Structure formats: structure tokens, C-alpha cells
Amino acid sequence: MSNRSLMAPFDLQDGYSVAFNDTHEIENHVQKNNFTEESNLREATQRFLEEKQRLTEAEREENSQNWLWYQMSKIETSMGDYNGSVSVEAIQELAIIKAPVLEQLLSERSEAVEKASQFVLKVALKALEQDGREVIPGVITVIVMGYTIIYNSVTHDLLIDKVSQAYMRHETGKIERSYRPDGILKAQGQKISLNRLLTKDLANFDYIECRQLTKECLPLLRDIVERYAKEDKVLIEIWAGGKSEEAKIEKTLGKIFVSSKAGMQIIESGKHLQVRDLEGKLIVKAYGDKVEKPMTRAICSDFKARYALIQKN
């Protein structure tokens, strides 16, 4: 076989070139189709994830409103002001199981969430009135239970902030931390512009209001002691270092007033003031004007009637 015959297959240059180009075109077409399919798949996956995230956020927002609805209804019940169309227990169950809210109840829920905002705003303004300090002209601030409340008396802007707090996520039962960089609540006058309240916030502000109500009663309690109490060696609970876990009961010189009609005894020693029922259960604990254990709202509501009874004693 000649050398030429060995090279013969390569003499068909045109045919070889066409076949080689066709192969490349097929490969390019396949790669292009694969790339397009991968891109479409990637885009579809991204859309799916975004939609899933949107639905999760919407469900979380719905559930958050349900919990605020429940907590506000519970607070109103303690005030004797709840007049909702469903029971507080039913609202709690609805929040726990994440059931869809009936359309006819949506406006009731929205009203409750708005009431929650207004309730927190009212307590915040009271805190500023009782303990606020003017740090710069026109700007008043106060810190209560870790909440920073800032009020601009010129623009009437109010901000409630708390850098972080632990709370329980209801759907998992786990303790998590909440970071709300925009703040918890913003308002101008009575108009709420931002609401990032959690159920725990409402519980905290409910407690803060009970402390406020109790603080308003302290002058009346001290007046009773001044007028009617007898001086004696009294048992009084002291919190060493201000920590409840270090509480101890000491017998020291003080004043005590007992009223069977009002069902209470008032004990005062120095700046310490305590109110107990006739069995000795602690109702109020204060040091100076600082309330360490507030009355319940129920006791606060009828304290003036008790005060009147004591004066007739």
C-alpha cells in the first residue's frame, strides 16, 4: 500500500470539515439547551423559594396578629372591659393551631391589634410623665424594664425601643431572641406609624401599668400608716441587693396597720412598705417610690373603696 493510499482518508477535506462543523453545532446546541434548561430550572427554584418565603412571612404575620389579639383580650378581661364576640380561650386556641380567621372576625382582630398599640402608647406616655427626664431641650426619655422610650415634645414623635429580648416562639416552643432595629413602636401623637409588638411586649407593658397604678397608691398607703398604724417590732421582707432570690424576712422596728374590714395589713419600716392580706400573703412591696411588686389590676381598681373603709375603721 502506497503512502498516498495511507493518506487517502484525509484527502476528503470538504466532507471531513462538514462533519466536524456539524458535530460542533450539535454540541453547541445541546450545551445551549442544557444551559437554558438549567437557567429555567434555577429561576423556577428561585421563584418557588421566594414564594415559599413570602407565604411563611404572611403566615407568621397572621399568627403574630392572632397572638396580639389574644393577649389584648386577656388584658381587657382583667380590666373588665372585654366585649369580644368570641371567648379569650377560643382566640388562644386559634393562635396555637394557626387556624384561618373567619372573614367576619378579621375586623375584630384588627381592632384588637390597634387597641394593643394604643395601650402600649398610653403606658409609655404615663412612664414619661412619672419618671421621664429631659436629656436635651424638648426631648424626654425614660427606661423601664429594658424599654427605652423617647418623646419629642416639639414634634410629638414617640419611639419605643428595646435592642433585644428573649421570647418564646409559639409554633416551636423554643426560646429565641428578637432584634428589631427599627424599634418596637413609633407614633406621632396618637397615630401609630410602626408596630412591631410581640405578645411578650404586651405582657410587659401590662405589668408596667400595674406598677404605675401601684405607685399612685403609695401616698395613700403611707397616709394610712401615718394616721392609724401602731409602732412595733414587725416582720418585713428585705431583698438584699435588690434581688428577689436573696430575699429574707427580718424583724425590725416599724409600723403596722391591720384592717379586717379591708382585709389587709400595711407594714412600713424606713423606706420599706409592704401590703399583705390577713393571712400574710404579700400584695405590694415598695422601697421609697420604687415599686418592686405591684398590686394586681383587680386590687388597684377597688383600692379607693378599701381606703374609704379604712378611714371609717
Salt bridges, closest charged atoms under 4 A:
GLU51 OE2 - ARG54 NH2 2.72
GLU57 OE2 - ARG60 NH1 3.75
GLU62 OE1 - ARG109 NH1 3.01
GLU76 OE2 - LYS115 NZ 3.10
GLU111 OE2 - LYS115 NZ 3.80
GLU129 OE2 - LYS126 NZ 3.66
ASP131 OD1 - LYS215 NZ 2.69
GLU171 OE2 - ARG169 NH1 3.20
GLU176 OE1 - ARG169 NE 3.18
ASP201 OD2 - ARG180 NH1 2.70
ASP206 OD1 - ARG297 NH1 2.70
GLU209 OE2 - LYS122 NZ 2.89
GLU209 OE1 - ARG297 NH2 2.40
GLU216 OE2 - LYS126 NZ 2.79
ASP223 OD1 - ARG227 NE 3.26
GLU226 OE1 - LYS255 NZ 3.94
GLU250 OE2 - LYS248 NZ 3.46
GLU268 OE2 - ARG222 NH1 2.45
GLU292 OE1 - LYS285 NZ 3.94
ASP302 OD1 - ARG306 NE 3.50
